[in-house]
Structures are given as structure tokens and as C-alpha cells.
Amino acid sequence: MNAHEPPETTPVGHYVVIGGRRWRATDPSIPEEIAARLRHHLMSARRAVRSATAAGDATAEKAARARVQQAKVALGERGTPWWDQPEDERRRRWEQGLARLDADAQS
């Protein structure tokens, strides 16, 4: 796999396979524009984790890790598996997650 190819998926599509490991796939029902915004929040939070860790700031690291968790749950990559949720729950999960992440970014 290279950066320009999508990762291999399991036959049902619930997981992607990277480096021989299975990782839960992003919920395919999330509109691409919303998924892109969630991925932006995720990557920003991951950079904040790295910065806080390097600075030895445990409080900032904890807050950044919480934002990573929020983004991953909103994307369907953590929490209740998206394939076990009805469509309205899936929509509510990513709408509420994005709203919280947007609000956090404004603070």
C-alpha cells in the first residue's frame, strides 16, 4: 500500500488491513465532506498529543487524547461498531461528535 492507494479491506468492509493488522474502518455512511472535517480534527488532535508529550504537559496531553477519542468515535472507528447501529444513531454519532470537536476548536 502507498499513500495514494486505499488500504486493503476485509471482505465485509468493516476493517482495513494495514501492516497485517486489522483496524476498524471509517463509517462509510459519513458524507465525504464531514469525514474530511473529522479527519482534520483527528490529525490536529494527534499533533497536539505529540506537542504536549514533548513538552511534558500532562494536562494538555490528556485533553488532546480526549479529542482524538472524540474524533475516532465520530468516525465510527471506536465505540459501538457502526455496522451494529441503526442509520439514525450513526448520523447522530457523527453529527454530535463534529459539533463537539468544532466547539472545542473555537475555544
Secondary structure, DSSP 8 states (H G I E B T S, - for coil): --TTS--EE-TTSSEEEETTEEEE---TTS-HHHHHHHHHHHHHHHHHHHHHHHHT-HHHHHHHHHHHHHHHHHHTSSSS-GGGS-HHHHHHHHHHHHHHHHHHHH-
